[in-house]
Amino acid sequence: MSDPFVAVNREQIARCETLLRPYVRCTPTIDVDGPDLGVGSCKLCLKLELLQHSGSFKARGAFTNLLARKVPAAGVVAASGGNHGAAVAFAAMRLQVPAKIFVPSVSSPAKVQRIREYGADLVIQGDRYADALAASETWMQRSGAMSVHAFDQYETMLGQGTLGMELYQQAPSIETLLVAVGGGGLIAGIAAWYRGSIKIIGVEPVAAPTLTKAFEAGRPVDAAAGGVAADSLAPRRVGELVFPIARKYVHDTVLVTDEAIEQAQQALWRSLRVVAEPGGAAALSALTSGAYKARPGERVGVIVSGGNTTAVTFDR
């Protein structure tokens, strides 16, 4: 299917949710008053997707690929900043298929450890996601393994879109949804579910503005790929399949600094005792930093997308 609006839409996401239900968790939401997090008088609904299998939303797309496609005897191969690799490794372990995962050196120790714990063959290749992706493509051609792309694949977007369907059922009154963006698979899947019925805002690090640059250029283009969330939000450019969906249904993007992301991590721990990785806290940082200014009383959803981190000191 070459038309993204045929391949990734509400009907296809609903079918995907039925396929996934035995394999993924329905993660909880928590309602929070804005003043609790220092963000004014808006009403927040946090979707705690860091409680998903493998520690992030990526499990949804990983399982969709392995369940909806025919996996060859050589198994699967994936490139990842860390979370996608952990998700593919977890899904492969559950479904008992071989998995080879390529990650860059920037991947956090917590994510590398998770991939190894799930039994995948792990290769650390290059400094950034693009390096790991090139190595994974070489391995795919040599081995015959099935490639599972981290974001720019219809099955991946459909799986991530089930998060939007789930959130709609849990919190139907939200008006605005903040979603962190790396390659764009999550925001495209969610946006395809909501299809313009609410305002969806992409949140990106200043050091990795992939969707922002694509919106400015009218197409995916290379962007900077750095910052504190580089192991989850810095793939160099937004996906080619992702972009048409994002352009149609994503209202806008905002940029946040590394300092703002770290402050949002601290706010989540201080107020809610939730431990999020930098990429997982990025969406909230749009509010806590003022990059997105909510109206008084506005009902804002926030995806807390991942929790694979070791950079936490617990109080005694």
N, C-alpha and C positions, 0 to 999 in steps of 0.2 A: 504494500500500500504506500503510495507516494504522497498522498494528501494528508497532512498532519491533522486536519480537522475531521477527517474520516477515521483515521487510525487512533486518535486520542480525543475522545469526547465522553460526555456523561454516560452514555449507554455502554460504551466499551469499558469504562472504569467500573461501572456497576457489575459487569460480568467478571472483571478481574477480581473484584472484592470477594465474590463467591468462591473463586478459585483459591484465593489466598487465605480465606478465613481460618482453615485448620492450622496454618503455619505462622501467622503473625498475631501479635497482641493488639487488642483494642486499648490503646494507651489512654490514660486519664487526662482530663482537663481540670484546672483549678481556677476559680474566680478570685480575682485580687482587686482590691480598691486601689486606684491610682496613687493616693497618698502613701500607701505602704511601700511603694517603690520610688516615691519622690517624683511622680510624673503628672501631678495635677489631679483634676477631678474626673478623669475618664474612668471607665470600667474595663478591666482587663480580663481576658480569658486566655490562660496559658495552656497550650497543648504540649504535654510532657512526653514528647516522642523520644527523648533520651532513655526512656524506660522500655523501648522496643528491643527485641532480640538483637544482639550484637552491639547494642548501645546507640543506635541511631535509626532514622527513618529509612536508611538504605536497604534494610532487610526486605522492605516491600518490593522494591524493584528487582532485587536479587532473586527472590523466590519467584516472581513473575517470569523472569527469563528462564529459570530452570524448569518451571512447570509448564510453560506455554510453548516452549521450543523443544526440538528433539536434540538431546545431549548426546554427542558421539562418544565412542569408547575412550577417546583421549581426554574426555572431561571438559572442563571450562578453564578459561584464562581471563584475567581481569587486570587492568591497571587502575591504581587508586592512590589518592593522597593518604588513605588509611581506612576511613569508614566504609567505603564501598568494598574494599578488599576484605575487611572483616565480615561484612554482610554476605558476600559471595562465598567466603570460606565457611561461614556458619550454615548457609543454605546447602552448600555442597556436602557438608558433614551430615546434615539431617537427611538429605536425599541420597547419600552414599555414592557420590560421584567424585572423581579426582578434580582437584583445583590447583592451579598455579597462579600466584598473585605477585604482581610487580608493583613495588612502591618506591618513591624517591627517598633520598636521605633525609628530607625535611619531615617525613612522617614521624609522628610522635611515638615515643617508646610504648605508651599505653596501647596504641593501635597495632604496632608491630607485634606486641605480645599477644594481643587478642587473635590475630591472624594465625600465629603459631599454635596457640592453644586449640584452635579449631581444626588443626591437622593439615592445613594447606601447605604446599611447597612455596616458600616465600623467597623472593629475590628482591634485594634492594639495588635499584638501578638509577643512577643520575641524581641530579639535585632537585628537579621539579617534576610535576605530574606529566608534562609533555615527554620527558625522558623515559619515564616508566611506560607510558603509552606506546612509544615507538618500540621499546623492547618487547612489550606484550604482543604487538602486531607481528613482529618477527617470529616469536614463538608460535603464534597461531598458524602462520603459514608453514612452519616447519613441522608442527606436531599434528595439525588437524583438529586441535581443540576449538571449542565454541567460544567466541569472544562475547563477554558480557560488559557492555559499555557503561560507564558510570553515570552518564546523563543523556547522551545523544542517541537514544534508541527508543523506539515506540514502546516496547515492553517495559523498559525502565520507567518511562514517564507514566504509563498506565499504573504501574505499581505504586509510584509515589502519589498519583492522583487519588488512590484509595484513602490517603490521609485527609484530603479535602472532603471526601464523601463522609468519612467518619466524624470529622469536626463539624460538618453541617448538621449531622444528626445530634451531636452532643450540645452544640451551641448555635442554634439557628438564628439568633438575634444579633450576631456580630455584624458590624457595618464595615469594618476595615480589617484587613489581615496583613501582618508583617511577616515576610518570609525572607530568610537569608538566601543569597544567590552565589553559587560558584559557577558550575557549568549550566545551570538552569533547569535541570530535570525535575527538581521538586516544585519550583514555582510554576513551571509549565503544566505539570500534572494537576496541581491544585487549581490553577487558573482555568484549565480545561473543564474541571468539574463545576466551578462556580460560574463560568462563562459570562462574566460581566455583572453578575447580580450583586456583588459587593466590590468595594475598592481594595485591590491587592497592590501592595507596595513591596518592591524588591529592596532588600537591604544589603549593601556591599561594602567591603572594606575600601577605604581610599586607596590602599596599596594593591587592590585587585578588582577594578571596576568593569568586569566583563560585560554585563548587560547594559550598564550605563553607556559604555563606549559603542556598543552595538546599536543602541537607540540613536545615538548621535550620528552614526555613520549610515544608518538604515540597513545594516547587515552585520553579521558577526565579523569582528576584526580582533587582531591581537591587542591585548592590554597588559599592563603590568601584572606580575604574579608574585606578590610578596606579602609580608605582614604577619601578624601574630596568628592569623587563621589560615596560613598558606597551606596547611595539610588538609584543609577541607573546602576552602573557598578561593582557590587560585589556580584554575586550569588553563590559563592564558587567554582562552576565548570561549564565549557562550556557544552552545551547540547549534548546528545548522538546522536540525529538525526542531529544536527547542524554539528558535527565534520567532517563527511566524505565530506560534501560539502566544508567546510572551508579548509580541508587538500588538496583537489584537486584544488581549484580555488583561494585561498588567497595566495598571494606571500610571505608575511612575516608579522611579528608583531614588533612593537616598544613599549617601555615602557616610561611613562612620570611621573614626580613627581607631588605631590599635588601643589607645588609652581608653576610649569609650567602650570598646568591647571588654576590656579587662575590668572596667568599673561595673559593667552589667553582670559579669560573672560574680563579682563580689556582692552586688545587690541581691542576686538570686540566692546566694549562700546566706547572706546576712538576714534577709527577710523571710525566706522560705525553706532554708536548708536544702536547696537544690544545687547539685554540683554539675555545672555545664562546662563543656569544652569551649574554647573561644568561638568556633563556628556556631556552636549551639546557642551561645548567648548573643550572637550578632544581631538577630532580629530585635531583641529587647533593647539593645543599645541604641537603636534609632529613637526610642522613647526617652530613655534615661539621659541621653546626650542632647536631646532637643532637635536632632536631625529631622524627626517627624514630630510635629506638634499636634497633639490630639485636641479636639474641641471639648469643652466641658460636657461631661456626660456621654461622650462618644464611646461606643462599645467596640473595643479593639481586641482582636485575636492576635496572639503571638505564638509562633512555632519555636519551641525550645528543642532544637533538632538533634542534638547529640551530646553525649556525656563521657566520651572516651578521653579521659585526661588523668594525669597523675599530678598535675600542678596544683595541689590543694593541701593546705595545712589545717587539720582539724583542731578545734579547741579541746583542751583537756578539762 
